[in-house]
Amino acid sequence: MRLKGKVTYLDGTVEEYTGGINALAAWEQHAHTRKLDSSPEKSPMTWTLYVAFASLGATRTGKDIGFDTWRKNVDDVSLEVEDANPTQTDTSDE
């Protein structure tokens, strides 16, 4: 599974990101630590924000910042999920 999207910050800066299983695992750890339901359907906005945060590595300011601090500077997030099954063989005609 591949994730990609854009984060638009309050100052107008736009940052593209890509991620995958590590970003999803980071969300699960974040949710479980805070006793939240990790299902994206239960908290879709928080899930989207956290996947973007984890994919970016939260280093926009040049130093590690926490999710809540980072989130306060975000105006919008887009997210596309692409199913990339590494075990699936390509059957397209060349």
C-alpha positions as CSV (number, residue, x, y, z in Angstrom):
1,M,0.0,0.0,0.0
2,R,1.4,3.4,-1.0
3,L,0.1,6.7,0.4
4,K,0.7,10.1,-1.2
5,G,-0.7,13.5,-0.8
6,K,-0.1,17.2,0.0
7,V,-0.1,19.2,3.1
8,T,-1.0,22.9,2.9
9,Y,0.1,24.9,5.9
10,L,-1.5,28.0,7.3
11,D,1.3,30.1,5.8
12,G,0.5,28.9,2.3
13,T,3.4,26.5,2.0
14,V,2.6,23.2,0.3
15,E,4.5,20.0,1.0
16,E,4.1,16.7,-0.9
17,Y,4.6,13.4,0.9
18,T,4.6,9.7,0.2
19,G,4.4,6.9,2.7
20,G,3.5,3.3,3.3
21,I,3.3,0.7,5.9
22,N,5.5,2.6,8.4
23,A,3.2,5.5,8.4
24,L,0.2,3.2,9.0
25,A,2.1,1.4,11.8
26,A,2.9,4.8,13.4
27,W,-0.8,5.7,13.4
28,E,-1.6,2.4,15.1
29,Q,1.0,3.0,17.7
30,H,-0.2,6.6,18.3
31,A,-3.9,5.4,18.6
32,H,-3.2,2.5,20.9
33,T,-1.0,4.6,23.2
34,R,-3.9,7.1,23.5
35,K,-6.5,4.3,23.8
36,L,-8.1,5.5,20.5
37,D,-9.8,3.2,18.0
38,S,-7.2,2.8,15.2
39,S,-9.8,2.2,12.5
40,P,-9.6,5.0,9.9
41,E,-13.4,5.1,9.8
42,K,-13.7,6.1,13.5
43,S,-11.4,9.1,13.2
44,P,-10.9,9.9,9.5
45,M,-9.5,13.4,9.9
46,T,-7.1,12.5,12.7
47,W,-6.0,9.4,10.7
48,T,-5.4,11.5,7.6
49,L,-3.4,14.1,9.5
50,Y,-1.4,11.5,11.4
51,V,-0.5,9.5,8.2
52,A,0.7,12.7,6.6
53,F,2.6,13.7,9.7
54,A,4.3,10.2,9.9
55,S,5.1,10.2,6.2
56,L,6.7,13.6,6.4
57,G,8.7,12.7,9.4
58,A,7.6,15.9,11.1
59,T,10.8,17.7,10.2
60,R,9.3,20.7,8.5
61,T,10.8,23.1,11.0
62,G,14.2,21.3,10.9
63,K,13.7,19.7,14.3
64,D,11.4,17.0,15.5
65,I,8.0,18.3,16.7
66,G,5.1,16.5,18.1
67,F,1.9,15.7,16.2
68,D,-0.3,18.2,18.1
69,T,2.2,21.1,17.5
70,W,2.5,20.2,13.8
71,R,-1.3,19.8,13.4
72,K,-1.9,23.4,14.6
73,N,0.0,24.7,11.6
74,V,-1.9,22.6,9.0
75,D,-4.7,24.2,6.9
76,D,-5.5,21.2,4.6
77,V,-4.3,17.7,3.8
78,S,-5.0,15.5,0.7
79,L,-4.4,11.8,0.7
80,E,-4.5,9.1,-2.0
81,V,-4.2,5.5,-1.1
82,E,-2.8,3.2,-3.8
83,D,-3.0,-0.5,-3.4
84,A,0.5,-1.8,-4.3
85,N,0.6,-5.6,-3.7
86,P,4.3,-6.6,-4.0
87,T,3.3,-10.2,-4.6
88,Q,1.1,-9.5,-7.6
89,T,2.7,-10.1,-10.9
90,D,2.3,-7.8,-13.9
91,T,0.0,-9.3,-16.5
92,S,-0.2,-6.4,-18.8
93,D,0.8,-6.8,-22.5
94,E,4.0,-5.0,-23.4
